[in-house]
Amino acid sequence: MATYGEGEPTDNAVQLMQNLEDPDFNFSKGEHRLDGLKYVVFGLGNKTYEHYNFIARKTDEKLEEMGATRLGPRGEGDDDKAMEEDYLEWKEQMWPALAEALGVEEGAGGDTQDFVVTEETHPIEKVFLGELSARALNKTRGIHDAKNPYPAPIVTSRELFRVGGERNCVHIELGIEDSGIHYQHGDHVGVWPTNPEIEVNRLLCSLGLWDRRNTTINIVSLDPMLAKVPFPVPTTYETVLRHYIDISAVAGRQTLGILSKFAPTDDSKQKMVKLATDKDHYHNVVAEGCLRLGQVL
């Protein structure tokens, strides 16, 4: 459960919170009770905000009031530090309680394929090479919105504090001339970075894709309700790594654990499993070393 703004639920949680907080709302058994319901909850928050994880805490409180039973502890992730580490730490404590209550085991579900990647041939003008939308690819005009963002250039960028000092704050101005966009208070700006050449090449080589880096690929979700293709297709291997996924952040333990199953040798697999499961070892090697995925591989 994420907390938005001044302790508010995200848009897709507004109705749920209203139902939980309205004493006149009756659930499926005809009353404002949830006896017999078992649940787990993990909050998404940021400690730099006043109402840290307020919605997760409120959800937990209301469910307990109505007779529901939480399995394991309530988790709280801090996006100001290490959200993934908070999640993994919570999952390790929560899972035994969940497994015991529901009589399940942590099996091979994580090995289930979500997408199918095929190498295909397409006219070059139909291949996404970093464009943000179909309109951008086809060079057609239209209203700019979340599905058709305007790639605003940075026209001014300057440091507001002393260069080399302990604090850092950058003043940035974006150009929206001729875009049809008029800035309003509360508008969101998305940061769309390009990954460094060295990291792109590192991963292409590590994954054995260097010779096929410009090959056109299409990606299809095996279950669009659960997993949507997160970037436009058709595209190329190199474009995916350069423009569409984050390969510049510190490699996460969960990612390393997933990739360990595809390690080329037993020795490399054991090393990756250790990094994925031993939090202190991961911290000393990957986190302290600020190693990106390509560097680890």
Salt bridges, closest charged atoms under 4 A:
GLU6 OE1 - HIS51 NE2 3.85
ASP35 OD1 - ARG33 NH2 2.77
GLU50 OE1 - HIS51 NE2 3.89
ASP60 OD2 - ARG70 NH1 2.74
ASP60 OD2 - ARG74 NH1 2.87
GLU61 OE2 - LYS58 NZ 3.87
GLU64 OE2 - ARG70 NH1 3.44
GLU65 OE1 - LYS62 NZ 3.63
GLU76 OE2 - ARG57 NE 2.71
GLU76 OE2 - ARG74 NE 3.19
GLU85 OE2 - ARG253 NE 2.85
GLU89 OE1 - LYS279 NZ 3.33
GLU92 OE2 - ARG253 NH1 3.77
GLU106 OE2 - LYS91 NZ 3.46
ASP111 OD1 - LYS261 NZ 2.82
GLU119 OE2 - ARG212 NH2 2.80
GLU120 OE1 - HIS122 NE2 2.69
GLU173 OE2 - HIS171 NE2 2.98
GLU197 OE1 - ARG242 NH1 2.95
GLU199 OE2 - ARG202 NH1 2.66
GLU199 OE2 - ARG292 NH1 3.22
GLU238 OE2 - ARG242 NH2 2.53
ASP267 OD2 - LYS271 NZ 3.51
ASP278 OD2 - LYS274 NZ 3.38
GLU288 OE2 - HIS283 NE2 3.02
